[in-house]
Amino acid sequence: MAVGAHGHSAVCRIGFVGTGAVAQRHARVLTGFPDVELVAAMDVDPDRAAAFAEAYGGRPVPDLDALLAAGLDAVYVCVPPFAHGAAEVQAAAAGMALFVEKPLAAEEATAEWVGRRIATAGVVTRVGHHWRCAEPVHRARQMLSGRRIRLVSGVWLDRVPPVPWWSDRARSGGPLVEQAVHVLDLARFLVGEVTEVHAATAGSLPGGADTATGALLCFRNGAVGTLATTCVLDAKHRTGLEIVADGLFVGVGEDWLDIRDGEGGHRAEYDAMAPRVAVDRAFVDAVLGSPVDHDRDAPDHADALRSHRLACALARSSESGRAEKVR
C-alpha cells in the first residue's frame, strides 16, 4: 500500500471538519475500513465534536489549526453550504487531501475561489456526488454509450430537510443548489455539458428557498432536457433522471434503474448504501495511491465545480425569469 502524505505506510489518517449527520454517515463507513484511522474532529458545537470522537475514534479539537497539526493524510469537510470556503483553502494549503461534501458553497463565488486555491495546492480532492459510484449509474452509462441522446428529464420531488438553515436561500443556496445538484451532476456525467438554462419558480418559502421549480436545459450535444423540483411534500417521492436515446429509454437514480428497449423492459432496485460505501473507499484508495476504478469514482473539485456552476445558473434563472448561460 502506498505511503500517505505524512509517511503512514498502511493507514489513511483522517480528520473531520463538521460532525453532523452526513459526517457521521461517512465515519460509520470509514471505521469499517482496516486501512483508515479517524484521528481528530472539530465542529462549531464542541459537544457534538466530542460525541463524534467518542463514537468513531480520535479526539475532538478546538479549531482547524489544531486539526491540521494532528498528522493527517486527509480531511473531510462536512459543513452546511454557507460554511464552505476557509476550511478547504487552509487544509489544501497544508497539503491535505480533501473530501468535500456537496454543495461546494451556497453560491458560486466562494466555490470558484476555493477551486482556484485547491488547483494551486495540487492536492487530491473528491466531492460527495456518490451517485456516480452507484451500480445503476454504471449500467446506465454502459447502455447509453455510443447512442444519440435526445431527451432528458430530471426530478427531485421532496420535503424540506429538518435543518434550520435549509429554507434560507442565502445559507443553503436553495433546492437547486443543495438538493438537485445531485441530479444535475448525474446529467452531466451521463449526457454531457449544459450550455444554457431557463427556469421558473412557483413561489418561495419564508427564507427564500423555491417551493417548486421547472426548468429547460440545453445540452452541448444537441439534447434537450427538463428539471422539476419541489420541497413541499411530506417525504421524498422521487429523484433521478429519465433519458431517451435512439431506440432506448433509461431511467436511473442512486438506487434504481429502468431500461426499455427493443427487447422489452426491466426495472431493478439497488442497495442505496452501496454507493455511499464506494465513494469513501475510492477516496481512501486515491489518497493512499491504490488503484481506483475511475468509472465508479466521485468527481474531483474541478469537475464538481462545473455541476455547481450549472446549479447556480438555474438558481439565477429561477430568480430573474431569464435564460442564463452556463460557464
FITOR-521892 format. One record per residue (C-alpha): residue in three letters; x, y, z. Coordinates in pm, 1 decimal, padded with zeros to 6 digits. Layout:
<site code="ala" east="X" north="Y" up="Z"/>
...
***
This chain:
<site code="met" east="00000.0" north="00000.0" up="00000.0"/>
<site code="ala" east="00125.6" north="00345.2" up="-00086.1"/>
<site code="val" east="00272.2" north="00580.4" up="00172.4"/>
<site code="gly" east="00041.2" north="00860.1" up="00288.3"/>
<site code="ala" east="00124.4" north="01229.8" up="00280.3"/>
<site code="his" east="00272.7" north="01214.3" up="00629.9"/>
<site code="gly" east="00462.0" north="00889.6" up="00592.2"/>
<site code="his" east="00194.3" north="00646.2" up="00714.8"/>
<site code="ser" east="00252.9" north="00329.6" up="00509.9"/>
<site code="ala" east="-00063.6" north="00131.5" up="00579.8"/>
<site code="val" east="-00324.9" north="00365.2" up="00725.3"/>
<site code="cys" east="-00501.1" north="00677.9" up="00597.4"/>
<site code="arg" east="-00528.2" north="00919.3" up="00891.2"/>
<site code="ile" east="-00840.7" north="01133.8" up="00858.6"/>
<site code="gly" east="-00979.4" north="01440.9" up="01032.6"/>
<site code="phe" east="-01330.4" north="01584.3" up="01012.8"/>
<site code="val" east="-01442.8" north="01945.5" up="00984.1"/>
<site code="gly" east="-01810.2" north="01929.9" up="01079.5"/>
<site code="thr" east="-01957.1" north="01635.4" up="01267.6"/>
<site code="gly" east="-02327.9" north="01643.1" up="01180.7"/>
<site code="ala" east="-02539.1" north="01369.8" up="01023.5"/>
<site code="val" east="-02352.8" north="01347.2" up="00692.4"/>
<site code="ala" east="-02015.4" north="01336.2" up="00869.8"/>
<site code="gln" east="-02145.5" north="01058.4" up="01092.2"/>
<site code="arg" east="-02252.5" north="00859.4" up="00787.1"/>
<site code="his" east="-01903.0" north="00885.8" up="00641.8"/>
<site code="ala" east="-01748.6" north="00799.0" up="00977.8"/>
<site code="arg" east="-01957.1" north="00482.0" up="01008.1"/>
<site code="val" east="-01829.2" north="00371.8" up="00667.6"/>
<site code="leu" east="-01467.9" north="00472.5" up="00724.5"/>
<site code="thr" east="-01438.8" north="00294.8" up="01058.4"/>
<site code="gly" east="-01519.5" north="-00027.3" up="00872.6"/>
<site code="phe" east="-01205.2" north="00004.1" up="00658.8"/>
<site code="pro" east="-00892.3" north="-00161.3" up="00806.3"/>
<site code="asp" east="-00663.6" north="00099.4" up="00646.8"/>
<site code="val" east="-00833.5" north="00407.2" up="00797.5"/>
<site code="glu" east="-00787.0" north="00579.4" up="01133.5"/>
<site code="leu" east="-01011.6" north="00866.2" up="01241.4"/>
<site code="val" east="-00772.7" north="01096.5" up="01425.4"/>
<site code="ala" east="-00943.5" north="01427.6" up="01504.0"/>
<site code="ala" east="-01268.4" north="01616.3" up="01463.6"/>
<site code="met" east="-01385.9" north="01974.8" up="01504.6"/>
<site code="asp" east="-01727.8" north="02139.6" up="01498.3"/>
<site code="val" east="-01884.5" north="02474.5" up="01585.7"/>
<site code="asp" east="-02060.2" north="02272.7" up="01858.1"/>
<site code="pro" east="-01782.0" north="02131.1" up="02081.4"/>
<site code="asp" east="-02018.9" north="01884.4" up="02246.5"/>
<site code="arg" east="-02111.9" north="01738.4" up="01910.4"/>
<site code="ala" east="-01744.0" north="01702.2" up="01817.2"/>
<site code="ala" east="-01678.5" north="01527.5" up="02148.5"/>
<site code="ala" east="-01967.2" north="01285.2" up="02092.7"/>
<site code="phe" east="-01842.4" north="01217.5" up="01739.6"/>
<site code="ala" east="-01491.6" north="01135.2" up="01863.0"/>
<site code="glu" east="-01627.6" north="00909.4" up="02134.4"/>
<site code="ala" east="-01840.4" north="00720.1" up="01883.5"/>
<site code="tyr" east="-01593.5" north="00687.0" up="01596.3"/>
<site code="gly" east="-01246.2" north="00738.5" up="01739.2"/>
<site code="gly" east="-00987.4" north="01011.1" up="01755.1"/>
<site code="arg" east="-01013.6" north="01322.3" up="01966.0"/>
<site code="pro" east="-01209.1" north="01646.9" up="01949.5"/>
<site code="val" east="-01001.8" north="01956.3" up="01873.1"/>
<site code="pro" east="-01097.6" north="02320.9" up="01921.6"/>
<site code="asp" east="-01016.6" north="02462.3" up="01577.9"/>
<site code="leu" east="-00880.9" north="02398.6" up="01230.6"/>
<site code="asp" east="-00520.9" north="02476.9" up="01326.6"/>
<site code="ala" east="-00531.0" north="02201.3" up="01587.7"/>
<site code="leu" east="-00690.1" north="01962.6" up="01339.9"/>
<site code="leu" east="-00423.8" north="02024.6" up="01076.2"/>
<site code="ala" east="-00149.4" north="01975.2" up="01336.8"/>
<site code="ala" east="-00273.9" north="01621.7" up="01413.1"/>
<site code="gly" east="-00063.5" north="01445.1" up="01149.0"/>
<site code="leu" east="-00337.0" north="01379.8" up="00896.1"/>
<site code="asp" east="-00337.5" north="01247.3" up="00542.2"/>
<site code="ala" east="-00685.5" north="01373.1" up="00455.5"/>
<site code="val" east="-00966.8" north="01596.9" up="00574.9"/>
<site code="tyr" east="-01340.3" north="01550.2" up="00528.5"/>
<site code="val" east="-01523.0" north="01885.0" up="00508.6"/>
<site code="cys" east="-01886.4" north="01813.9" up="00600.6"/>
<site code="val" east="-02031.6" north="02156.5" up="00672.7"/>
<site code="pro" east="-02350.8" north="02338.0" up="00564.9"/>
<site code="pro" east="-02335.7" north="02521.7" up="00230.5"/>
<site code="phe" east="-02278.0" north="02864.5" up="00387.5"/>
<site code="ala" east="-01978.3" north="02739.6" up="00589.9"/>
<site code="his" east="-01765.8" north="02622.2" up="00296.0"/>
<site code="gly" east="-01453.0" north="02810.7" up="00199.4"/>
<site code="ala" east="-01185.6" north="02874.4" up="00461.7"/>
<site code="ala" east="-01156.4" north="02513.9" up="00579.1"/>
<site code="glu" east="-01090.3" north="02378.4" up="00229.6"/>
<site code="val" east="-00842.1" north="02651.3" up="00143.7"/>
<site code="gln" east="-00644.5" north="02616.8" up="00465.9"/>
<site code="ala" east="-00639.7" north="02236.9" up="00452.2"/>
<site code="ala" east="-00529.3" north="02235.1" up="00087.9"/>
<site code="ala" east="-00252.6" north="02486.2" up="00164.7"/>
<site code="ala" east="-00133.9" north="02244.9" up="00435.2"/>
<site code="gly" east="-00110.1" north="01966.3" up="00175.7"/>
<site code="met" east="-00414.4" north="01768.7" up="00291.2"/>
<site code="ala" east="-00620.5" north="01555.6" up="00055.4"/>
<site code="leu" east="-00979.7" north="01678.5" up="00068.0"/>
<site code="phe" east="-01318.0" north="01513.2" up="00059.9"/>
<site code="val" east="-01575.6" north="01792.8" up="00033.4"/>
<site code="glu" east="-01944.3" north="01728.0" up="00081.6"/>
<site code="lys" east="-02182.2" north="01885.1" up="-00168.8"/>
<site code="pro" east="-02282.7" north="02151.6" up="-00239.3"/>
<site code="leu" east="-01949.2" north="02328.7" up="-00274.5"/>
<site code="ala" east="-02098.0" north="02650.1" up="-00132.2"/>
<site code="ala" east="-02427.4" north="02836.9" up="-00109.2"/>
<site code="glu" east="-02332.8" north="03045.2" up="-00414.5"/>
<site code="glu" east="-02082.5" north="03049.1" up="-00697.1"/>
<site code="ala" east="-01814.7" north="03298.6" up="-00593.4"/>
<site code="thr" east="-01698.9" north="03105.4" up="-00286.1"/>
<site code="ala" east="-01681.6" north="02777.4" up="-00477.2"/>
<site code="glu" east="-01477.4" north="02943.5" up="-00754.1"/>
<site code="trp" east="-01234.6" north="03093.3" up="-00500.4"/>
<site code="val" east="-01188.4" north="02758.4" up="-00329.2"/>
<site code="gly" east="-01141.2" north="02588.5" up="-00665.7"/>
<site code="arg" east="-00859.2" north="02824.0" up="-00763.8"/>
<site code="arg" east="-00679.8" north="02774.5" up="-00433.1"/>
<site code="ile" east="-00716.1" north="02395.0" up="-00446.5"/>
<site code="ala" east="-00582.2" north="02388.3" up="-00802.4"/>
<site code="thr" east="-00277.7" north="02584.7" up="-00688.7"/>
<site code="ala" east="-00217.8" north="02344.2" up="-00399.2"/>
<site code="gly" east="-00242.9" north="02038.9" up="-00626.6"/>
<site code="val" east="-00392.6" north="01807.8" up="-00361.8"/>
<site code="val" east="-00613.8" north="01502.9" up="-00414.2"/>
<site code="thr" east="-00982.5" north="01601.0" up="-00397.6"/>
<site code="arg" east="-01319.6" north="01431.9" up="-00420.9"/>
<site code="val" east="-01669.6" north="01575.5" up="-00380.2"/>
<site code="gly" east="-01960.7" north="01379.5" up="-00235.9"/>
<site code="his" east="-02154.7" north="01313.0" up="-00555.9"/>
<site code="his" east="-02178.8" north="00947.0" up="-00461.5"/>
<site code="trp" east="-02440.7" north="00870.0" up="-00727.4"/>
<site code="arg" east="-02154.2" north="00834.1" up="-00974.4"/>
<site code="cys" east="-02038.5" north="00529.9" up="-00776.2"/>
<site code="ala" east="-02376.2" north="00353.0" up="-00794.5"/>
<site code="glu" east="-02423.2" north="00030.9" up="-00988.6"/>
<site code="pro" east="-02737.7" north="00152.9" up="-01171.2"/>
<site code="val" east="-02548.9" north="00460.7" up="-01289.6"/>
<site code="his" east="-02261.2" north="00241.9" up="-01410.7"/>
<site code="arg" east="-02504.7" north="00021.1" up="-01602.5"/>
<site code="ala" east="-02690.5" north="00319.7" up="-01745.0"/>
<site code="arg" east="-02367.2" north="00466.2" up="-01875.0"/>
<site code="gln" east="-02283.0" north="00138.6" up="-02045.7"/>
<site code="met" east="-02628.3" north="00122.2" up="-02206.7"/>
<site code="leu" east="-02607.0" north="00481.9" up="-02331.2"/>
<site code="ser" east="-02253.9" north="00454.5" up="-02470.3"/>
<site code="gly" east="-02249.5" north="00535.9" up="-02841.0"/>
<site code="arg" east="-02620.0" north="00628.2" up="-02853.5"/>
<site code="arg" east="-02756.3" north="00963.4" up="-02968.7"/>
<site code="ile" east="-02934.4" north="01111.7" up="-02666.8"/>
<site code="arg" east="-03237.1" north="01324.2" up="-02749.9"/>
<site code="leu" east="-03432.6" north="01399.7" up="-02432.6"/>
<site code="val" east="-03353.5" north="01422.8" up="-02061.2"/>
<site code="ser" east="-03597.1" north="01467.5" up="-01772.2"/>
<site code="gly" east="-03470.9" north="01516.7" up="-01416.5"/>
<site code="val" east="-03670.0" north="01535.9" up="-01094.3"/>
<site code="trp" east="-03614.9" north="01599.1" up="-00724.4"/>
<site code="leu" east="-03952.3" north="01578.2" up="-00551.8"/>
<site code="asp" east="-03902.8" north="01600.1" up="-00176.6"/>
<site code="arg" east="-03973.8" north="01770.5" up="00155.5"/>
<site code="val" east="-03789.7" north="02046.0" up="00342.0"/>
<site code="pro" east="-03494.8" north="01882.5" up="00521.8"/>
<site code="pro" east="-03503.2" north="01907.8" up="00904.5"/>
<site code="val" east="-03218.0" north="02157.0" up="00947.8"/>
<site code="pro" east="-03282.7" north="02521.9" up="01044.1"/>
<site code="trp" east="-03069.1" north="02680.7" up="00772.6"/>
<site code="trp" east="-03216.5" north="02497.5" up="00472.8"/>
<site code="ser" east="-03511.9" north="02724.3" up="00395.4"/>
<site code="asp" east="-03284.4" north="03030.9" up="00398.6"/>
<site code="arg" east="-03173.9" north="03059.9" up="00037.1"/>
<site code="ala" east="-02873.8" north="03274.2" up="00128.6"/>
<site code="arg" east="-02742.9" north="02999.4" up="00359.3"/>
<site code="ser" east="-02840.3" north="02684.7" up="00165.3"/>
<site code="gly" east="-02838.2" north="02802.5" up="-00194.7"/>
<site code="gly" east="-03195.0" north="02674.7" up="-00229.3"/>
<site code="pro" east="-03320.7" north="02336.8" up="-00354.9"/>
<site code="leu" east="-03146.1" north="02360.7" up="-00691.0"/>
<site code="val" east="-02804.6" north="02406.3" up="-00531.5"/>
<site code="glu" east="-02844.3" north="02198.1" up="-00216.3"/>
<site code="gln" east="-03056.1" north="01906.4" up="-00342.5"/>
<site code="ala" east="-03096.8" north="01891.5" up="-00719.9"/>
<site code="val" east="-02722.6" north="01931.5" up="-00781.5"/>
<site code="his" east="-02708.9" north="01551.0" up="-00744.2"/>
<site code="val" east="-02939.7" north="01514.7" up="-01044.8"/>
<site code="leu" east="-02754.3" north="01784.0" up="-01238.7"/>
<site code="asp" east="-02419.8" north="01616.5" up="-01175.4"/>
<site code="leu" east="-02566.8" north="01288.9" up="-01298.1"/>
<site code="ala" east="-02698.2" north="01460.8" up="-01612.7"/>
<site code="arg" east="-02350.7" north="01593.3" up="-01687.3"/>
<site code="phe" east="-02198.3" north="01251.1" up="-01619.5"/>
<site code="leu" east="-02439.0" north="01055.3" up="-01841.6"/>
<site code="val" east="-02539.2" north="01307.9" up="-02108.4"/>
<site code="gly" east="-02283.1" north="01589.8" up="-02125.6"/>
<site code="glu" east="-02239.6" north="01957.5" up="-02053.8"/>
<site code="val" east="-02530.3" north="02203.8" up="-02041.0"/>
<site code="thr" east="-02479.9" north="02537.4" up="-02216.8"/>
<site code="glu" east="-02798.3" north="02730.7" up="-02132.3"/>
<site code="val" east="-03086.3" north="02704.3" up="-01885.6"/>
<site code="his" east="-03418.8" north="02879.7" up="-01833.6"/>
<site code="ala" east="-03606.3" north="02827.5" up="-01506.3"/>
<site code="ala" east="-03928.0" north="02947.7" up="-01347.7"/>
<site code="thr" east="-04044.5" north="02914.3" up="-00989.9"/>
<site code="ala" east="-04387.3" north="02875.5" up="-00830.5"/>
<site code="gly" east="-04322.0" north="03068.0" up="-00509.5"/>
<site code="ser" east="-04084.9" north="03052.6" up="-00218.1"/>
<site code="leu" east="-04059.9" north="02962.5" up="00148.8"/>
<site code="pro" east="-04028.0" north="03242.1" up="00408.8"/>
<site code="gly" east="-03648.4" north="03215.0" up="00389.2"/>
<site code="gly" east="-03644.9" north="03249.0" up="00011.6"/>
<site code="ala" east="-03595.2" north="02886.1" up="-00096.2"/>
<site code="asp" east="-03806.0" north="02800.0" up="-00401.6"/>
<site code="thr" east="-04109.3" north="02579.0" up="-00332.4"/>
<site code="ala" east="-04118.8" north="02441.6" up="-00687.4"/>
<site code="thr" east="-03912.9" north="02499.2" up="-00999.4"/>
<site code="gly" east="-03944.4" north="02395.9" up="-01360.9"/>
<site code="ala" east="-03652.5" north="02441.1" up="-01598.9"/>
<site code="leu" east="-03536.7" north="02385.5" up="-01954.5"/>
<site code="leu" east="-03179.3" north="02264.0" up="-02013.9"/>
<site code="cys" east="-02995.8" north="02284.8" up="-02346.8"/>
<site code="phe" east="-02707.8" north="02038.2" up="-02382.0"/>
<site code="arg" east="-02397.5" north="02099.7" up="-02591.0"/>
<site code="asn" east="-02453.1" north="01775.8" up="-02785.8"/>
<site code="gly" east="-02799.2" north="01888.4" up="-02900.8"/>
<site code="ala" east="-03010.1" north="01705.3" up="-02643.7"/>
<site code="val" east="-03281.6" north="01898.7" up="-02463.4"/>
<site code="gly" east="-03392.0" north="01844.2" up="-02107.0"/>
<site code="thr" east="-03617.9" north="01948.6" up="-01824.3"/>
<site code="leu" east="-03576.0" north="01961.8" up="-01449.6"/>
<site code="ala" east="-03857.1" north="01971.7" up="-01193.5"/>
<site code="thr" east="-03802.3" north="02023.8" up="-00820.5"/>
<site code="thr" east="-04020.8" north="02074.1" up="-00518.6"/>
<site code="cys" east="-03978.6" north="02072.3" up="-00141.4"/>
<site code="val" east="-04346.4" north="02087.6" up="-00035.8"/>
<site code="leu" east="-04414.1" north="01714.7" up="00008.3"/>
<site code="asp" east="-04426.5" north="01525.5" up="00337.8"/>
<site code="ala" east="-04148.2" north="01287.2" up="00231.7"/>
<site code="lys" east="-03914.9" north="01221.8" up="-00059.5"/>
<site code="his" east="-04117.3" north="01093.6" up="-00355.5"/>
<site code="arg" east="-03874.5" north="01053.0" up="-00644.7"/>
<site code="thr" east="-03528.9" north="01163.3" up="-00756.2"/>
<site code="gly" east="-03338.8" north="01078.6" up="-01070.5"/>
<site code="leu" east="-03318.6" north="01106.5" up="-01447.0"/>
<site code="glu" east="-03514.1" north="00970.6" up="-01741.6"/>
<site code="ile" east="-03313.6" north="00964.9" up="-02064.2"/>
<site code="val" east="-03439.7" north="00897.1" up="-02416.6"/>
<site code="ala" east="-03186.2" north="00791.1" up="-02677.6"/>
<site code="asp" east="-03246.2" north="00644.2" up="-03022.2"/>
<site code="gly" east="-03416.5" north="00311.4" up="-02954.4"/>
<site code="leu" east="-03363.1" north="00325.7" up="-02578.6"/>
<site code="phe" east="-03522.6" north="00460.3" up="-02260.6"/>
<site code="val" east="-03314.8" north="00467.1" up="-01939.8"/>
<site code="gly" east="-03448.0" north="00579.9" up="-01603.7"/>
<site code="val" east="-03183.1" north="00596.7" up="-01332.7"/>
<site code="gly" east="-03117.7" north="00715.7" up="-00978.3"/>
<site code="glu" east="-02879.5" north="00626.9" up="-00700.0"/>
<site code="asp" east="-03072.6" north="00307.9" up="-00616.7"/>
<site code="trp" east="-03292.1" north="00224.9" up="-00918.6"/>
<site code="leu" east="-03266.7" north="00151.1" up="-01287.8"/>
<site code="asp" east="-03541.6" north="00123.0" up="-01551.9"/>
<site code="ile" east="-03447.0" north="00012.6" up="-01905.1"/>
<site code="arg" east="-03679.5" north="-00010.6" up="-02206.0"/>
<site code="asp" east="-03550.7" north="-00110.8" up="-02549.8"/>
<site code="gly" east="-03646.9" north="-00326.4" up="-02847.8"/>
<site code="glu" east="-03611.9" north="-00641.6" up="-02639.6"/>
<site code="gly" east="-03854.8" north="-00533.6" up="-02369.0"/>
<site code="gly" east="-03807.4" north="-00371.0" up="-02030.3"/>
<site code="his" east="-03651.5" north="-00426.6" up="-01692.1"/>
<site code="arg" east="-03666.8" north="-00236.2" up="-01363.9"/>
<site code="ala" east="-03446.6" north="-00312.8" up="-01063.3"/>
<site code="glu" east="-03390.4" north="-00167.7" up="-00718.1"/>
<site code="tyr" east="-03041.4" north="-00145.5" up="-00563.4"/>
<site code="asp" east="-02886.0" north="-00100.1" up="-00219.6"/>
<site code="ala" east="-02876.5" north="00276.1" up="-00155.3"/>
<site code="met" east="-02589.3" north="00232.4" up="00089.9"/>
<site code="ala" east="-02354.9" north="00070.0" up="-00163.1"/>
<site code="pro" east="-02252.8" north="00391.4" up="-00345.6"/>
<site code="arg" east="-02201.4" north="00565.6" up="-00010.4"/>
<site code="val" east="-01950.5" north="00298.3" up="00084.2"/>
<site code="ala" east="-01792.6" north="00302.8" up="-00261.0"/>
<site code="val" east="-01733.9" north="00678.5" up="-00262.1"/>
<site code="asp" east="-01537.6" north="00664.2" up="00064.3"/>
<site code="arg" east="-01344.0" north="00358.0" up="-00048.9"/>
<site code="ala" east="-01243.8" north="00527.5" up="-00373.5"/>
<site code="phe" east="-01127.2" north="00840.2" up="-00189.6"/>
<site code="val" east="-00912.7" north="00645.7" up="00056.9"/>
<site code="asp" east="-00761.3" north="00446.9" up="-00230.7"/>
<site code="ala" east="-00680.8" north="00769.7" up="-00415.6"/>
<site code="val" east="-00512.1" north="00918.5" up="-00106.9"/>
<site code="leu" east="-00303.1" north="00606.7" up="-00046.4"/>
<site code="gly" east="-00213.7" north="00562.6" up="-00411.2"/>
<site code="ser" east="-00404.2" north="00237.2" up="-00455.4"/>
<site code="pro" east="-00581.3" north="00157.3" up="-00786.1"/>
<site code="val" east="-00914.3" north="00337.1" up="-00830.0"/>
<site code="asp" east="-01193.6" north="00237.3" up="-01068.0"/>
<site code="his" east="-01247.4" north="00574.6" up="-01232.6"/>
<site code="asp" east="-01577.9" north="00460.1" up="-01382.2"/>
<site code="arg" east="-01711.2" north="00437.0" up="-01023.6"/>
<site code="asp" east="-01539.8" north="00733.2" up="-00863.3"/>
<site code="ala" east="-01665.7" north="01067.3" up="-00738.2"/>
<site code="pro" east="-01568.6" north="01385.1" up="-00923.9"/>
<site code="asp" east="-01273.8" north="01591.9" up="-00809.9"/>
<site code="his" east="-01334.4" north="01950.6" up="-00703.3"/>
<site code="ala" east="-01274.8" north="02094.2" up="-01051.7"/>
<site code="asp" east="-01527.9" north="01857.8" up="-01209.3"/>
<site code="ala" east="-01784.8" north="01908.8" up="-00931.6"/>
<site code="leu" east="-01743.6" north="02284.7" up="-00974.7"/>
<site code="arg" east="-01895.7" north="02251.3" up="-01321.7"/>
<site code="ser" east="-02204.6" north="02088.5" up="-01167.6"/>
<site code="his" east="-02216.4" north="02367.6" up="-00909.4"/>
<site code="arg" east="-02199.6" north="02632.5" up="-01183.1"/>
<site code="leu" east="-02492.1" north="02463.8" up="-01355.6"/>
<site code="ala" east="-02698.3" north="02461.4" up="-01036.0"/>
<site code="cys" east="-02614.6" north="02827.0" up="-00970.4"/>
<site code="ala" east="-02712.2" north="02923.9" up="-01326.3"/>
<site code="leu" east="-03050.3" north="02758.9" up="-01270.4"/>
<site code="ala" east="-03090.0" north="02937.5" up="-00936.6"/>
<site code="arg" east="-03015.1" north="03273.0" up="-01101.5"/>
<site code="ser" east="-03261.9" north="03199.4" up="-01379.3"/>
<site code="ser" east="-03534.5" north="03099.5" up="-01134.3"/>
<site code="glu" east="-03489.5" north="03435.6" up="-00963.7"/>
<site code="ser" east="-03466.6" north="03651.6" up="-01276.5"/>
<site code="gly" east="-03703.7" north="03460.2" up="-01504.1"/>
<site code="arg" east="-03448.7" north="03492.6" up="-01785.4"/>
<site code="ala" east="-03234.4" north="03237.6" up="-01967.0"/>
<site code="glu" east="-02883.3" north="03200.7" up="-01828.1"/>
<site code="lys" east="-02564.4" north="03079.9" up="-01996.9"/>
<site code="val" east="-02363.8" north="02815.1" up="-01809.7"/>
<site code="arg" east="-01993.2" north="02879.7" up="-01782.8"/>
***
